[in-house]
Amino acid sequence: MRRTDREILRLAVPAFFALVAEPLYLLTDSAIVGHLGTAELAGLGIAGVILQTVVGLCVFLAYGTTASVARHLGAGEHRRALAQGVDGLWLAVLIGVAATVLGITLTDPLVGAFGVSSEVAGHARTYLGIAFLGTTPLLLMLAATGVLRGLQDTRTPLVAAVAGNGLNVVLNLLLVFGAGPLPGLGIAGAALGSVVAQTLAAALLVAVVVRAARREGAPLSPDRAGITAAARASVGLVVRTLTLRAALLVLAWSVATVATGDSGAEVATHQVALTLWNFLAFVLDAVAIAAQALTGKALGAGDRRQVRRLTARMTAWGLWSGVLTGVLVAAASPWLGVLFTPDQEVRDLLVPVLLVMALGQPLAGVVFVLDGVLIGAGDGSYLARAGVLTLVAFAPAALLAASWGVGLVTIWVLFVVLFMGARGVVLVRRARGDAWMVTGAAA
């Protein structure tokens, strides 16, 4: 038991701090832009949902690569592990370029779909027009991080995340408000600062992976067959992620529908709440990252008994981590709004939403860990089917509730109870069986 805990801690602790640092890009932007005004914060909220959807759909670049690299590592195939990692980097470049072009082209209709006021929409378009330029660096960060996690290295992504976020804070403060002869660029400065910081962090991670590949004699040139195989193997994770992002879009649309007035207070409140939810999700996901790496490695080595031990232990870790974060959020709920906005209406609306969020944290901890276990096992096809079921359970209820004009808090209750509850049911059911425990280098 102690050896298992040490292995979990060795991977989860650096992953924890790296994952906490990752959402700080948007968290920093929210905290700084929020002091420009409520309309700017609401605009960032719309832009953030769109960007997180685009990048979130590509999280398979990290998760799928982690699982495949870890399996080959467990089977003793180090060169093949790095070759698959390099294929993942090239796939990230191809997807990133396409996403950048499409994102910039479709910015107006994407923002218009939310039906917000012209002022809020203008700020959202300004931010997106610049932020989409950072799509390829962000996807390279995902792919390179996945390779390193598969190699059981969560420290290097931590270094890159801390360096990138530190630079992001400095650049945002300078570019948003200006300093000396440097004029303030407002919300455009926040987007520009993030793009520069993300690009430099991506360069650091890619350099580490390239060096490891050269050391093992793995090829660095694009391998069409390898890239195609990586893309094909990720279809299940893409569908799974698509359902998760669709649920968050339904949540955002429902909030925009029930918003009253032109101040954007409900949308701004939702932006702060969602940013904090994502922040906490990354915190809880630290154990899930360890689950991906350790599960993949154990299955690659053919040790199913170890997989069972790891799953049980990491589930317990997820539960108690959720209890801890829930208590902390509930205790801090009256004061967290001050960090993001001077608008008292937004602060008051935020407190009950945070209490709902706090109650859902233990369930979220278990869900994220089991999700990580099944990703590490390469069980993408089941996760895809399960994602569709959970979306079907949540979306109709949320849309119907929004049409009835329920409040912001009720929408969040539906998200926590229906969506997260349904995910818990399907993941626990799968984890109790044996069908997902396929051993060997290939899932």
MARZADO-362250 format. One record per residue (C-alpha): residue number from 1; residue in three letters; x, y, z. Coordinates in pm, 1 decimal. Layout:
BEGIN
   k   r        X        Y        Z
 NUM ALA        X        Y        Z
...
//
This chain:
BEGIN
   k   r        X        Y        Z
   1 MET      0.0      0.0      0.0
   2 ARG    275.8    243.6     89.8
   3 ARG    463.2    168.2   -231.2
   4 THR    146.9    234.8   -430.9
   5 ASP     92.6    563.0   -246.3
   6 ARG    450.7    668.5   -317.3
   7 GLU    405.5    598.0   -688.0
   8 ILE     82.2    795.9   -693.7
   9 LEU    242.3   1084.4   -506.8
  10 ARG    552.2   1083.5   -727.6
  11 LEU    337.2   1148.0  -1033.8
  12 ALA     39.4   1327.8   -881.5
  13 VAL    217.3   1599.1   -683.2
  14 PRO    401.8   1755.8   -980.5
  15 ALA     93.1   1695.3  -1194.5
  16 PHE   -116.3   1872.7   -931.7
  17 PHE     90.2   2189.7   -948.7
  18 ALA    118.1   2172.5  -1328.5
  19 LEU   -256.5   2125.0  -1367.0
  20 VAL   -325.8   2405.1  -1121.5
  21 ALA    -98.2   2626.3  -1329.7
  22 GLU   -262.1   2538.9  -1664.4
  23 PRO   -601.4   2708.4  -1604.5
  24 LEU   -422.6   3005.9  -1452.2
  25 TYR   -385.1   3143.7  -1805.8
  26 LEU   -759.8   3206.8  -1821.3
  27 LEU   -785.4   3263.0  -1445.6
  28 THR   -522.6   3537.9  -1471.2
  29 ASP   -701.2   3690.2  -1768.7
  30 SER  -1030.3   3680.2  -1575.8
  31 ALA   -884.0   3848.0  -1268.4
  32 ILE   -714.7   4123.4  -1471.8
  33 VAL   -987.1   4179.3  -1731.9
  34 GLY  -1252.7   4179.5  -1457.8
  35 HIS  -1109.1   4508.5  -1334.8
  36 LEU  -1166.1   4664.4  -1676.0
  37 GLY  -1541.9   4622.8  -1637.0
  38 THR  -1830.7   4376.2  -1624.5
  39 ALA  -1885.1   4385.6  -2002.1
  40 GLU  -1519.7   4298.5  -2064.2
  41 LEU  -1538.8   4010.3  -1816.7
  42 ALA  -1856.7   3881.2  -1979.0
  43 GLY  -1689.9   3905.3  -2320.6
  44 LEU  -1396.0   3705.6  -2191.1
  45 GLY  -1646.4   3452.2  -2059.1
  46 ILE  -1790.4   3394.9  -2407.2
  47 ALA  -1444.0   3383.8  -2565.3
  48 GLY  -1320.6   3147.5  -2294.4
  49 VAL  -1600.4   2898.2  -2356.2
  50 ILE  -1522.9   2893.3  -2729.9
  51 LEU  -1146.1   2859.9  -2683.4
  52 GLN  -1177.1   2593.4  -2416.4
  53 THR  -1409.8   2401.0  -2644.0
  54 VAL  -1164.1   2408.4  -2934.5
  55 VAL   -861.7   2318.2  -2724.2
  56 GLY  -1059.5   2083.7  -2499.6
  57 LEU  -1168.9   1875.9  -2797.9
  58 CYS   -799.8   1809.9  -2862.0
  59 VAL   -717.5   1690.5  -2510.4
  60 PHE   -680.2   1344.3  -2664.3
  61 LEU   -338.4   1468.1  -2779.2
  62 ALA   -231.5   1446.8  -2415.2
  63 TYR   -450.4   1163.3  -2287.2
  64 GLY   -417.7    923.5  -2578.5
  65 THR    -43.5    982.8  -2603.8
  66 THR      1.6    924.5  -2231.3
  67 ALA   -172.9    587.3  -2251.9
  68 SER      9.8    462.2  -2562.1
  69 VAL    354.2    580.1  -2451.0
  70 ALA    303.2    431.7  -2103.4
  71 ARG    200.3     93.7  -2248.0
  72 HIS    512.4     73.2  -2463.3
  73 LEU    722.3    181.9  -2167.6
  74 GLY    571.7    -93.7  -1951.7
  75 ALA    645.5   -345.3  -2227.6
  76 GLY   1009.2   -227.7  -2243.0
  77 GLU    975.1    -66.5  -2588.9
  78 HIS   1135.5    271.6  -2522.2
  79 ARG   1216.7    361.9  -2882.9
  80 ARG    863.8    283.1  -2995.9
  81 ALA    725.1    488.0  -2706.4
  82 LEU    915.4    798.1  -2824.5
  83 ALA    824.5    735.0  -3188.9
  84 GLN    455.7    742.5  -3097.3
  85 GLY    518.0   1058.5  -2899.6
  86 VAL    671.5   1232.3  -3200.7
  87 ASP    373.8   1124.6  -3412.5
  88 GLY    153.7   1297.5  -3155.5
  89 LEU    350.1   1621.5  -3192.1
  90 TRP    305.4   1625.0  -3569.5
  91 LEU    -64.5   1551.0  -3530.8
  92 ALA    -88.8   1850.2  -3293.6
  93 VAL     69.0   2078.7  -3555.7
  94 LEU   -170.7   1966.4  -3829.2
  95 ILE   -478.6   2007.5  -3610.6
  96 GLY   -352.9   2336.6  -3467.5
  97 VAL   -304.9   2503.5  -3803.7
  98 ALA   -649.6   2394.9  -3921.8
  99 ALA   -814.4   2507.3  -3595.9
 100 THR   -645.8   2848.0  -3612.4
 101 VAL   -768.4   2918.0  -3965.9
 102 LEU  -1122.6   2798.8  -3891.9
 103 GLY  -1136.8   2979.6  -3558.7
 104 ILE  -1038.6   3318.1  -3697.8
 105 THR  -1272.3   3274.3  -3995.4
 106 LEU  -1572.0   3177.9  -3780.5
 107 THR  -1520.6   3417.9  -3488.6
 108 ASP  -1823.7   3636.1  -3570.5
 109 PRO  -2082.4   3354.8  -3601.1
 110 LEU  -1939.6   3172.4  -3296.8
 111 VAL  -1979.3   3478.9  -3076.4
 112 GLY  -2315.1   3567.4  -3230.8
 113 ALA  -2454.7   3227.0  -3136.2
 114 PHE  -2459.1   3329.8  -2769.2
 115 GLY  -2698.9   3619.4  -2826.9
 116 VAL  -2526.8   3860.3  -2585.0
 117 SER  -2529.3   4239.3  -2608.6
 118 SER  -2324.8   4413.9  -2878.1
 119 GLU  -2078.0   4549.5  -2622.2
 120 VAL  -2009.1   4206.5  -2471.1
 121 ALA  -1987.2   4049.7  -2817.9
 122 GLY  -1734.6   4312.1  -2928.6
 123 HIS  -1500.2   4231.6  -2642.4
 124 ALA  -1535.1   3858.3  -2711.6
 125 ARG  -1444.3   3906.2  -3079.5
 126 THR  -1143.7   4119.8  -2991.0
 127 TYR  -1006.3   3856.7  -2754.0
 128 LEU  -1070.2   3563.3  -2988.8
 129 GLY   -915.3   3732.5  -3292.6
 130 ILE   -578.5   3729.4  -3114.8
 131 ALA   -611.1   3426.3  -2888.7
 132 PHE   -676.6   3185.2  -3177.0
 133 LEU   -315.6   3247.1  -3287.5
 134 GLY   -205.2   3051.2  -2981.3
 135 THR   -398.0   2736.4  -3077.1
 136 THR   -103.7   2546.1  -3228.2
 137 PRO    128.9   2617.6  -2932.5
 138 LEU   -146.5   2505.5  -2693.9
 139 LEU   -194.9   2178.1  -2881.2
 140 LEU    180.6   2117.5  -2890.8
 141 MET    183.9   2168.2  -2514.6
 142 LEU    -86.9   1902.7  -2480.3
 143 ALA     92.7   1649.9  -2699.7
 144 ALA    435.6   1701.3  -2545.2
 145 THR    289.5   1684.5  -2194.9
 146 GLY    121.6   1355.0  -2284.8
 147 VAL    450.1   1207.3  -2401.8
 148 LEU    628.8   1306.7  -2082.8
 149 ARG    349.0   1175.9  -1860.9
 150 GLY    362.1    844.4  -2044.7
 151 LEU    733.8    834.9  -1967.6
 152 GLN    636.4    881.3  -1599.9
 153 ASP    771.7   1239.0  -1597.9
 154 THR    530.4   1494.3  -1456.3
 155 ARG    799.3   1734.0  -1333.5
 156 THR    899.3   1881.9  -1669.1
 157 PRO    539.9   1985.7  -1755.3
 158 LEU    530.2   2152.3  -1412.9
 159 VAL    838.4   2360.7  -1493.2
 160 ALA    691.4   2466.9  -1828.0
 161 ALA    352.7   2549.6  -1673.5
 162 VAL    501.6   2760.9  -1393.8
 163 ALA    733.6   2947.9  -1629.5
 164 GLY    455.7   3009.3  -1880.6
 165 ASN    210.8   3134.9  -1622.5
 166 GLY    464.4   3359.0  -1453.3
 167 LEU    537.0   3521.6  -1787.4
 168 ASN    163.9   3542.9  -1861.5
 169 VAL     97.0   3741.1  -1544.4
 170 VAL    374.3   3990.6  -1618.7
 171 LEU    277.8   4034.4  -1983.7
 172 ASN    -92.0   4072.4  -1906.7
 173 LEU    -37.2   4341.0  -1646.9
 174 LEU    187.6   4532.5  -1885.5
 175 LEU    -22.9   4488.4  -2197.7
 176 VAL   -370.1   4531.1  -2045.7
 177 PHE   -305.5   4842.9  -1835.5
 178 GLY     16.1   4972.2  -1992.1
 179 ALA    325.6   5103.3  -1817.9
 180 GLY    525.2   5420.5  -1892.6
 181 PRO    537.1   5471.1  -2270.4
 182 LEU    365.7   5134.5  -2328.9
 183 PRO     -7.6   5200.6  -2389.9
 184 GLY   -273.6   4980.2  -2234.9
 185 LEU   -436.8   4747.7  -2487.5
 186 GLY   -729.2   4640.5  -2271.2
 187 ILE   -872.5   4295.5  -2334.9
 188 ALA   -658.2   4262.1  -2650.1
 189 GLY   -348.1   4283.8  -2430.3
 190 ALA   -468.9   3989.9  -2221.9
 191 ALA   -502.3   3774.7  -2533.1
 192 LEU   -163.0   3879.2  -2670.3
 193 GLY     16.7   3812.1  -2343.2
 194 SER   -131.4   3464.1  -2322.1
 195 VAL    -31.6   3376.4  -2680.0
 196 VAL    332.1   3477.3  -2621.5
 197 ALA    353.8   3286.3  -2292.3
 198 GLN    193.5   2973.1  -2439.7
 199 THR    431.3   2975.8  -2736.4
 200 LEU    741.3   2985.8  -2517.7
 201 ALA    609.1   2711.3  -2286.1
 202 ALA    533.4   2489.8  -2586.7
 203 ALA    884.3   2539.5  -2722.3
 204 LEU   1032.7   2422.8  -2392.0
 205 LEU    826.2   2102.8  -2378.9
 206 VAL    884.2   2012.1  -2742.7
 207 ALA   1259.1   2055.8  -2698.3
 208 VAL   1260.7   1805.4  -2410.5
 209 VAL   1065.5   1545.4  -2610.9
 210 VAL   1290.9   1589.7  -2916.3
 211 ARG   1600.2   1541.3  -2704.3
 212 ALA   1458.6   1220.0  -2553.9
 213 ALA   1363.4   1090.7  -2900.2
 214 ARG   1715.5   1148.4  -3029.9
 215 ARG   1859.5    970.7  -2729.7
 216 GLU   1648.9    660.7  -2803.3
 217 GLY   1707.9    679.2  -3179.8
 218 ALA   1340.2    748.6  -3255.3
 219 PRO   1268.1    925.1  -3589.1
 220 LEU   1174.7   1295.0  -3580.4
 221 SER   1039.0   1333.3  -3932.8
 222 PRO    662.9   1308.2  -3998.9
 223 ASP    546.3    947.9  -4032.2
 224 ARG    220.4    946.7  -4224.9
 225 ALA    125.1    597.0  -4109.1
 226 GLY    205.0    677.2  -3746.8
 227 ILE     15.9   1007.2  -3751.2
 228 THR   -284.1    841.2  -3915.6
 229 ALA   -279.9    558.3  -3660.3
 230 ALA   -261.5    807.4  -3373.0
 231 ALA   -555.8   1001.6  -3514.0
 232 ARG   -762.3    686.6  -3568.8
 233 ALA   -692.4    555.6  -3218.9
 234 SER   -809.7    885.5  -3070.4
 235 VAL  -1159.8    883.9  -3221.2
 236 GLY  -1318.9    747.8  -2903.6
 237 LEU  -1150.7   1012.1  -2688.4
 238 VAL  -1258.2   1283.3  -2932.3
 239 VAL  -1621.5   1176.7  -2900.1
 240 ARG  -1586.6   1152.8  -2522.3
 241 THR  -1437.5   1502.2  -2506.5
 242 LEU  -1694.1   1636.8  -2751.4
 243 THR  -1974.0   1532.0  -2517.4
 244 LEU  -1800.0   1700.0  -2223.7
 245 ARG  -1755.5   2023.9  -2415.7
 246 ALA  -2112.3   2003.8  -2546.5
 247 ALA  -2236.3   1982.3  -2188.7
 248 LEU  -2042.1   2297.3  -2096.3
 249 LEU  -2178.1   2476.6  -2403.1
 250 VAL  -2531.5   2375.9  -2304.3
 251 LEU  -2456.1   2507.8  -1956.1
 252 ALA  -2328.7   2841.1  -2093.9
 253 TRP  -2619.3   2876.2  -2337.7
 254 SER  -2870.3   2802.5  -2060.7
 255 VAL  -2713.4   3070.3  -1840.8
 256 ALA  -2719.9   3324.0  -2126.0
 257 THR  -3086.7   3238.1  -2186.1
 258 VAL  -3194.1   3302.3  -1826.9
 259 ALA  -2984.6   3621.2  -1798.0
 260 THR  -3188.4   3935.3  -1738.6
 261 GLY  -3099.5   4290.0  -1840.8
 262 ASP  -2804.3   4417.3  -2043.8
 263 SER  -2546.5   4431.7  -1764.1
 264 GLY  -2427.3   4076.3  -1829.0
 265 ALA  -2416.3   4002.6  -1454.4
 266 GLU  -2537.7   3640.9  -1483.8
 267 VAL  -2299.9   3567.0  -1771.2
 268 ALA  -2010.6   3731.5  -1586.1
 269 THR  -2094.5   3530.7  -1274.5
 270 HIS  -2103.3   3211.8  -1476.3
 271 GLN  -1763.4   3297.0  -1626.5
 272 VAL  -1607.2   3329.7  -1281.7
 273 ALA  -1782.2   3013.6  -1157.5
 274 LEU  -1681.7   2811.4  -1464.0
 275 THR  -1323.4   2932.8  -1438.7
 276 LEU  -1312.3   2817.4  -1076.6
 277 TRP  -1480.2   2486.0  -1170.7
 278 ASN  -1214.3   2424.4  -1433.9
 279 PHE   -945.2   2521.0  -1185.4
 280 LEU  -1077.8   2267.6   -932.9
 281 ALA  -1119.9   2006.7  -1206.8
 282 PHE   -752.4   2034.4  -1288.0
 283 VAL   -668.7   2007.1   -918.2
 284 LEU   -870.2   1684.7   -884.4
 285 ASP   -735.3   1560.6  -1217.1
 286 ALA   -384.7   1531.2  -1070.6
 287 VAL   -462.6   1183.1   -940.1
 288 ALA   -631.9   1102.7  -1271.5
 289 ILE   -308.3   1189.8  -1453.5
 290 ALA   -123.4    947.3  -1227.7
 291 ALA   -397.6    693.2  -1303.6
 292 GLN   -343.0    728.4  -1678.5
 293 ALA     32.4    680.2  -1656.1
 294 LEU     33.4    400.6  -1397.2
 295 THR   -258.6    209.8  -1549.2
 296 GLY   -105.7    218.7  -1896.2
 297 LYS    233.4    105.6  -1768.7
 298 ALA     87.6   -178.3  -1558.8
 299 LEU   -127.6   -305.4  -1844.9
 300 GLY    169.3   -284.7  -2081.2
 301 ALA    360.6   -504.2  -1837.2
 302 GLY     64.1   -746.6  -1817.3
 303 ASP      2.1   -693.8  -1442.4
 304 ARG   -379.1   -689.7  -1403.1
 305 ARG   -362.7   -742.5  -1027.1
 306 GLN   -157.2   -424.9   -989.4
 307 VAL   -413.2   -239.8  -1201.7
 308 ARG   -687.3   -340.3   -956.3
 309 ARG   -482.4   -226.2   -659.4
 310 LEU   -402.8    105.4   -825.6
 311 THR   -765.3    166.0   -922.8
 312 ALA   -895.7    107.7   -570.3
 313 ARG   -632.4    324.3   -410.7
 314 MET   -659.0    611.9   -655.3
 315 THR  -1038.8    615.2   -628.4
 316 ALA  -1003.0    667.3   -254.6
 317 TRP   -758.5    948.5   -320.8
 318 GLY  -1004.0   1110.4   -560.4
 319 LEU  -1289.6   1094.7   -310.7
 320 TRP  -1099.3   1255.6    -25.2
 321 SER   -942.2   1515.5   -253.1
 322 GLY  -1295.7   1613.4   -355.0
 323 VAL  -1404.5   1639.7      5.5
 324 LEU  -1111.3   1870.9     78.9
 325 THR  -1166.9   2099.9   -220.1
 326 GLY  -1540.1   2110.9   -146.5
 327 VAL  -1482.4   2226.4    209.1
 328 LEU  -1233.6   2490.7     95.9
 329 VAL  -1466.1   2630.4   -172.4
 330 ALA  -1761.8   2646.1     64.8
 331 ALA  -1556.1   2822.2    330.0
 332 ALA  -1412.6   3076.0     84.9
 333 SER  -1732.8   3137.3   -115.3
 334 PRO  -1823.3   3473.9     47.0
 335 TRP  -1487.1   3625.1    -48.1
 336 LEU  -1380.5   3469.3   -380.1
 337 GLY  -1582.6   3715.3   -589.0
 338 VAL  -1368.9   4004.9   -468.6
 339 LEU  -1072.1   3861.7   -660.4
 340 PHE  -1251.7   3886.4   -993.1
 341 THR  -1479.4   4188.6  -1002.0
 342 PRO  -1582.5   4505.2   -815.6
 343 ASP  -1943.9   4448.1   -926.5
 344 GLN  -2143.4   4368.2   -611.7
 345 GLU  -2425.3   4204.5   -809.2
 346 VAL  -2181.9   3951.4   -956.8
 347 ARG  -2029.9   3885.4   -614.6
 348 ASP  -2370.1   3818.7   -459.8
 349 LEU  -2479.4   3587.4   -743.1
 350 LEU  -2155.0   3391.4   -717.6
 351 VAL  -2189.4   3270.3   -357.3
 352 PRO  -2480.8   3021.6   -399.8
 353 VAL  -2328.6   2888.7   -723.1
 354 LEU  -2003.7   2818.1   -539.3
 355 LEU  -2191.2   2631.8   -265.5
 356 VAL  -2350.3   2405.1   -528.5
 357 MET  -2006.7   2351.8   -677.9
 358 ALA  -1863.2   2262.8   -337.0
 359 LEU  -2124.9   1993.3   -278.1
 360 GLY  -2034.9   1826.9   -607.1
 361 GLN  -1660.5   1805.5   -545.9
 362 PRO  -1642.8   1456.7   -383.4
 363 LEU  -1837.2   1306.9   -674.4
 364 ALA  -1614.4   1494.7   -919.6
 365 GLY  -1303.0   1352.8   -753.0
 366 VAL  -1419.8    993.8   -808.3
 367 VAL  -1537.5   1064.9  -1163.5
 368 PHE  -1207.3   1218.5  -1271.4
 369 VAL   -999.3    933.1  -1129.1
 370 LEU  -1205.4    658.3  -1294.4
 371 ASP  -1201.7    854.2  -1619.3
 372 GLY   -821.8    860.5  -1594.6
 373 VAL   -803.0    486.3  -1526.3
 374 LEU  -1007.9    402.3  -1835.1
 375 ILE   -814.7    649.3  -2051.3
 376 GLY   -490.7    488.3  -1934.6
 377 ALA   -637.1    152.9  -2033.2
 378 GLY   -715.7    281.1  -2382.7
 379 ASP  -1089.3    224.9  -2327.8
 380 GLY  -1186.8    514.8  -2553.8
 381 SER  -1479.0    341.1  -2724.1
 382 TYR  -1662.3    288.3  -2394.2
 383 LEU  -1587.1    643.8  -2281.4
 384 ALA  -1737.6    768.8  -2607.5
 385 ARG  -2061.4    576.2  -2554.6
 386 ALA  -2076.2    677.8  -2189.9
 387 GLY  -2026.8   1042.2  -2285.8
 388 VAL  -2324.0   1033.6  -2519.5
 389 LEU  -2542.2    884.1  -2245.5
 390 THR  -2444.3   1148.5  -1991.5
 391 LEU  -2507.7   1430.0  -2239.2
 392 VAL  -2851.7   1287.5  -2316.5
 393 ALA  -2926.2   1280.8  -1943.3
 394 PHE  -2825.5   1644.8  -1891.0
 395 ALA  -2886.8   1853.2  -2203.5
 396 PRO  -3266.7   1818.5  -2243.4
 397 ALA  -3325.9   1894.7  -1876.2
 398 ALA  -3099.8   2202.2  -1883.0
 399 LEU  -3251.8   2339.5  -2202.5
 400 LEU  -3604.5   2282.5  -2074.8
 401 ALA  -3523.3   2447.6  -1743.4
 402 ALA  -3373.9   2747.7  -1927.1
 403 SER  -3689.8   2783.4  -2136.3
 404 TRP  -3887.9   2802.2  -1813.0
 405 GLY  -3670.7   3092.9  -1695.2
 406 VAL  -3519.6   2925.2  -1388.0
 407 GLY  -3232.2   3097.1  -1211.3
 408 LEU  -2857.3   3065.6  -1249.9
 409 VAL  -2826.7   2849.5   -938.7
 410 THR  -3083.0   2595.4  -1063.7
 411 ILE  -2892.5   2556.1  -1390.4
 412 TRP  -2577.9   2476.6  -1193.4
 413 VAL  -2765.6   2228.3   -971.6
 414 LEU  -2875.7   2041.5  -1284.0
 415 PHE  -2517.5   2035.3  -1410.5
 416 VAL  -2378.2   1889.4  -1089.2
 417 VAL  -2658.8   1643.6  -1016.3
 418 LEU  -2754.9   1521.3  -1363.4
 419 PHE  -2435.4   1551.6  -1564.0
 420 MET  -2175.0   1463.5  -1301.5
 421 GLY  -2408.5   1208.2  -1142.3
 422 ALA  -2461.3   1029.4  -1474.2
 423 ARG  -2086.4   1023.9  -1537.0
 424 GLY  -2033.7    867.1  -1196.7
 425 VAL  -2282.1    589.0  -1268.9
 426 VAL  -2138.2    485.7  -1606.3
 427 LEU  -1775.2    501.6  -1491.8
 428 VAL  -1824.0    304.5  -1169.6
 429 ARG  -2017.6     39.1  -1362.0
 430 ARG  -1735.7     -2.0  -1613.9
 431 ALA  -1456.2     -2.0  -1357.4
 432 ARG  -1617.0   -291.1  -1168.0
 433 GLY  -1590.1   -517.8  -1473.7
 434 ASP  -1286.0   -669.3  -1649.6
 435 ALA  -1346.7   -589.3  -2019.1
 436 TRP  -1127.7   -278.0  -2011.0
 437 MET   -818.5   -450.9  -1868.4
 438 VAL   -648.2   -545.2  -2196.5
 439 THR   -278.2   -622.0  -2144.9
 440 GLY     19.2   -577.5  -2375.9
 441 ALA    188.0   -290.5  -2560.6
 442 ALA   -121.9   -221.5  -2775.2
 443 ALA   -459.6   -137.1  -2622.9
//
